[in-house]
Each structure stands twice: as C-alpha cells, then as structure tokens.
Amino acid sequence: MGKLRQLSEDGAASFFSEVMASERLRKGLGRAGERFLSNKQSFNSNVESILDFVNVPSKRDVRELKSRLDTLSTQLVNLSMKVDRMMAQDAGHAKTSAAAIGDAGKSARIRSSDDKAGKSRNKTKRKSK
C-alpha cells in the first residue's frame, strides 16, 4: 500500500511539474479552472432559483432560520429564569404574609378567648352579688 501511494504521489508530482513547465498547459489549466468556477456559480444560482420556485429553503435560509431559533431559544431560557425568580420571590412573600396572617389570627383568637373569659367572669361576679 505504501509503495502504491509513493508511485501515485510521484506520478502527480511529475504531472504537475510538466504542466507548470509548459506555458501553453499552464494557460489551458488556468482557463479550465476559471470555466469550472464560473459554471459552478451558475449551477448554484440555478439550483437556488429552482428550490425557491418549488418553495424549498436553501442552505442559507436554513442557517438564518437556525440563527433566529437560537436567539429565540436563548430569550426563552432567560425569560423562564426570570419567571422562576419572580415566583420564588412571590412564594417567599406569601410565606411571610401567611405567617403574618397566622400571627394576626392567633392574636385575634387569643383576644376573643380573653373576651369570652372576661364576660364569663363578669357573669360569675354578677351572680355572686
């Protein structure tokens, strides 16, 4: 396998040395390369036109769409994090409020039971008079 590779590399090297040595071959190879690139650009343009005609997105369209989706995804993650933070803050406030309401309720029950106890003492005092 190594010998075959060496022969092919040597063959390619000798071919290109001969091409570069000849002015006529160099110009011909240059023109062929230019025509190839021109044809490739025309082909790509025609394929893009046909895909657009049949409403199939091009690679560029897909890349742009992916970029937009990445941006929206990032924004959605940021928004989700903000909502989570706000909900956590609200939960903290709700616990604080519930504790305050609970304390107020306990105070009201204590006052209410004190009032009832006071009334029953008053009734007992009246009966004993």
trRosetta pair geometry for C-beta under 8 A, 3 or more apart (Angstrom, degrees):
i j d omega theta_ij theta_ji phi_ij phi_ji
1 4 5.8 -54 -151 34 32 112
1 5 6.5 33 151 -19 64 106
2 5 5.6 -53 -149 35 33 113
2 6 6.3 35 152 -21 65 105
3 6 5.6 -52 -149 35 32 113
3 7 6.4 33 152 -19 65 104
4 7 5.8 -54 -149 35 31 111
4 8 6.4 27 154 -16 65 106
5 8 5.9 -57 -148 38 31 107
5 9 6.2 28 155 -17 66 107
6 9 5.8 -55 -145 39 29 109
6 10 6.1 29 155 -18 65 108
7 10 5.7 -55 -144 39 29 111
7 11 6.1 31 154 -22 64 107
8 11 5.5 -51 -144 36 31 113
8 12 6.3 31 156 -18 65 104
9 12 5.9 -52 -145 37 30 108
9 13 6.2 31 155 -19 64 108
10 13 5.7 -56 -147 38 30 112
10 14 6.3 25 157 -16 65 107
11 14 6.0 -57 -146 38 28 106
11 15 6.3 31 154 -22 64 107
12 15 5.6 -54 -147 34 31 114
12 16 6.4 22 159 -12 66 107
13 16 6.2 -59 -147 41 28 103
13 17 6.3 29 154 -21 64 107
14 17 5.6 -52 -145 35 33 113
14 18 6.5 33 155 -19 65 104
15 18 6.0 -59 -155 35 29 108
15 19 6.4 26 151 -18 65 107
16 19 5.4 -49 -142 37 37 113
16 20 6.1 33 159 -16 68 107
17 20 5.9 -58 -144 42 29 106
17 21 6.2 33 154 -26 63 108
18 21 5.6 -55 -147 32 30 114
18 22 6.6 12 160 -6 64 108
18 25 7.3 6 128 69 75 169
19 22 6.4 -71 -153 42 28 97
19 25 4.6 -129 -145 133 64 129
19 26 6.5 123 156 -74 76 62
19 29 6.0 53 -176 -37 127 151
20 25 7.9 -76 -38 91 18 112
20 26 6.2 68 -125 -84 41 110
21 25 8.0 28 64 48 60 127
22 25 3.9 63 86 15 116 110
22 26 6.5 178 91 -15 60 83
23 26 5.7 -57 -150 34 30 114
23 27 6.5 26 157 -15 66 105
24 27 6.1 -56 -150 37 28 107
24 28 6.3 26 153 -17 63 111
25 28 5.6 -56 -144 40 32 113
25 29 6.1 32 157 -20 67 107
26 29 5.9 -57 -147 38 27 109
26 30 6.3 29 153 -21 63 108
27 30 5.5 -54 -148 36 31 114
27 31 6.4 30 155 -17 66 104
28 31 5.9 -52 -147 36 30 108
28 32 6.3 32 153 -20 64 107
29 32 5.6 -52 -146 36 31 114
29 33 6.4 35 152 -21 64 104
30 33 5.7 -55 -151 34 30 112
30 34 6.5 29 152 -17 65 105
31 34 5.7 -54 -148 37 34 112
31 35 6.3 33 155 -18 67 105
32 35 5.8 -54 -147 38 30 110
32 36 6.3 35 152 -24 63 106
33 36 5.6 -53 -148 33 30 114
33 37 6.5 27 156 -16 65 104
34 37 5.9 -56 -150 37 31 107
34 38 6.3 30 153 -18 65 108
35 38 5.6 -55 -145 39 32 112
35 39 6.1 31 156 -17 67 107
36 39 5.9 -58 -147 39 27 109
36 40 6.2 30 154 -23 64 108
37 40 5.5 -52 -145 34 31 114
37 41 6.5 32 155 -19 64 103
38 41 5.9 -55 -151 35 30 109
38 42 6.5 28 152 -15 64 106
39 42 5.6 -54 -147 39 34 111
39 43 6.1 37 153 -23 67 106
40 43 5.6 -52 -146 36 30 114
40 44 6.3 31 155 -19 64 105
41 44 5.8 -53 -146 36 30 110
41 45 6.3 30 154 -18 63 107
42 45 5.7 -57 -148 38 30 112
42 46 6.2 29 155 -18 66 107
43 46 5.8 -57 -147 38 29 110
43 47 6.3 28 155 -18 65 106
44 47 5.8 -54 -145 37 30 110
44 48 6.3 31 155 -20 64 107
45 48 5.7 -55 -149 36 29 112
45 49 6.4 31 152 -20 64 105
46 49 5.6 -53 -148 35 33 112
46 50 6.4 31 154 -18 66 105
47 50 5.8 -55 -148 37 32 110
47 51 6.2 30 155 -17 66 107
48 51 5.8 -55 -145 39 30 110
48 52 6.2 31 154 -20 64 107
48 58 5.3 17 -131 -99 90 138
49 52 5.7 -56 -148 38 29 111
49 53 6.3 34 152 -25 64 106
50 53 5.5 -52 -149 32 32 116
50 54 6.6 9 160 1 66 106
51 54 6.3 -66 -145 49 29 94
51 56 4.3 -87 -162 73 85 100
51 57 7.4 -36 155 90 117 9
51 58 5.7 119 98 -77 143 77
52 55 7.4 28 -176 -83 33 32
52 56 7.7 -90 -60 53 23 62
52 58 7.2 -17 -61 -39 85 107
57 61 3.7 -130 -166 95 99 135
57 62 5.4 123 124 -53 125 79
57 65 7.2 -14 -164 -11 159 139
58 61 4.7 105 49 4 69 101
58 62 7.1 -132 98 -2 40 86
59 62 5.7 -56 -150 38 33 111
59 63 6.3 35 152 -20 67 105
60 63 5.7 -53 -148 36 31 111
60 64 6.3 30 154 -18 65 105
61 64 5.8 -56 -148 37 30 110
61 65 6.2 29 154 -18 65 108
62 65 5.7 -54 -145 39 31 112
62 66 6.2 34 154 -22 65 105
63 66 5.7 -53 -147 35 30 112
63 67 6.4 34 152 -21 63 104
64 67 5.6 -52 -151 33 32 114
64 68 6.5 32 151 -17 64 104
65 68 5.7 -53 -150 36 34 111
65 69 6.3 33 152 -18 66 107
66 69 5.6 -54 -146 39 32 112
66 70 6.3 37 153 -23 65 103
67 70 5.7 -50 -148 32 30 113
67 71 6.5 31 152 -18 62 105
68 71 5.7 -55 -152 36 32 112
68 72 6.3 29 153 -15 67 107
69 72 5.7 -54 -143 41 32 109
69 73 6.0 37 155 -24 65 106
70 73 5.6 -53 -146 35 28 114
70 74 6.5 30 154 -19 63 104
71 74 5.9 -55 -152 34 30 111
71 75 6.5 27 152 -16 64 107
72 75 5.6 -55 -147 39 33 111
72 76 6.1 36 153 -22 67 106
73 76 5.6 -54 -147 35 30 113
73 77 6.5 32 153 -19 64 103
74 77 5.8 -52 -150 34 32 111
74 78 6.5 31 152 -17 64 106
75 78 5.7 -54 -149 38 33 112
75 79 6.2 33 153 -19 66 107
76 79 5.6 -52 -144 38 31 112
76 80 6.2 36 154 -22 64 106
77 80 5.6 -53 -148 35 30 114
77 81 6.5 31 153 -19 63 104
78 81 5.8 -55 -152 34 31 111
78 82 6.5 30 151 -18 64 105
79 82 5.7 -54 -150 36 34 111
79 83 6.4 34 152 -19 67 104
80 83 5.7 -53 -147 36 31 111
80 84 6.4 34 153 -20 64 105
81 84 5.6 -52 -148 35 32 114
81 85 6.5 34 153 -19 64 104
82 85 5.7 -53 -150 35 33 112
82 86 6.3 32 153 -18 66 105
83 86 5.7 -54 -147 38 32 111
83 87 6.2 31 155 -19 66 106
84 87 5.8 -56 -147 37 29 110
84 88 6.3 30 154 -20 64 106
85 88 5.7 -56 -149 35 30 112
85 89 6.4 30 153 -18 65 105
86 89 5.7 -54 -149 37 32 111
86 90 6.3 33 152 -18 66 106
87 90 5.5 -51 -144 38 33 112
87 91 6.2 37 153 -22 65 103
88 91 5.6 -50 -146 34 31 113
88 92 6.5 34 151 -19 62 104
89 92 5.6 -53 -152 35 33 113
89 93 6.4 31 151 -16 66 105
90 93 5.5 -53 -146 39 34 111
90 94 6.0 38 152 -24 67 105
91 94 5.5 -50 -143 35 31 114
91 95 6.5 34 154 -20 63 101
92 95 5.9 -51 -150 33 30 109
92 96 6.5 28 152 -15 63 107
93 96 5.6 -56 -148 40 33 111
93 97 6.0 32 153 -18 68 108
94 97 5.6 -53 -142 41 30 110
94 98 6.0 32 155 -21 65 106
95 98 5.7 -52 -142 37 29 111
95 99 6.3 31 155 -20 62 105
96 99 5.8 -54 -149 35 29 111
96 100 6.4 28 151 -18 63 106
97 100 5.6 -54 -147 37 33 110
97 101 6.1 31 154 -17 67 106
98 101 5.6 -52 -142 40 31 110
98 102 6.0 37 153 -23 64 107
99 102 5.5 -52 -144 37 29 115
99 103 6.3 31 154 -19 63 104
100 103 5.7 -52 -147 36 31 110
100 104 6.3 31 152 -18 64 106
101 104 5.6 -53 -146 38 32 112
101 105 6.2 36 151 -22 65 105
102 105 5.6 -52 -147 35 30 113
102 106 6.4 31 153 -20 64 103
103 106 5.7 -50 -148 34 32 111
103 107 6.4 33 152 -19 64 104
104 107 5.7 -53 -150 36 32 112
104 108 6.3 32 151 -20 65 105
105 108 5.6 -53 -147 36 32 110
105 109 6.3 31 154 -18 66 105
106 109 5.7 -55 -148 37 32 110
106 110 6.2 33 153 -21 66 105
107 110 5.7 -53 -147 35 31 111
107 111 6.3 30 154 -17 65 105
108 111 5.8 -53 -146 38 31 110
108 112 6.1 33 153 -21 65 108
109 112 5.5 -53 -144 38 30 113
109 113 6.2 26 157 -16 65 105
110 113 6.0 -56 -146 39 29 105
110 114 6.2 30 152 -20 64 107
111 114 5.5 -55 -146 37 31 113
111 115 6.2 35 152 -23 65 103
112 115 5.6 -50 -148 33 31 112
112 116 6.5 30 152 -17 63 104
113 116 5.5 -50 -147 37 36 112
113 117 6.2 37 152 -20 66 104
114 117 5.6 -54 -146 38 31 111
114 118 6.1 35 152 -22 65 106
115 118 5.6 -53 -147 35 30 113
115 119 6.4 30 154 -19 64 104
116 119 5.8 -52 -148 35 31 110
116 120 6.4 26 155 -15 65 105
117 120 5.9 -56 -147 39 31 106
117 121 6.4 34 152 -20 64 105
118 121 5.7 -54 -150 35 32 112
118 122 6.4 34 151 -21 65 104
119 122 5.5 -52 -149 34 34 113
119 123 6.4 35 152 -20 66 103
120 123 5.5 -47 -147 34 37 114
120 124 6.4 40 152 -21 64 103
121 124 5.5 -54 -150 36 33 112
121 125 6.3 34 151 -20 66 103
122 125 5.6 -52 -148 35 33 111
122 126 6.4 33 152 -21 65 104
123 126 5.7 -52 -148 34 32 111
123 127 6.4 31 154 -18 65 105
124 127 5.8 -54 -147 36 32 109
124 128 6.3 26 156 -17 64 109
125 128 5.9 -61 -147 39 30 107
125 129 6.7 35 154 -29 64 101
126 129 5.9 -51 -154 22 32 111
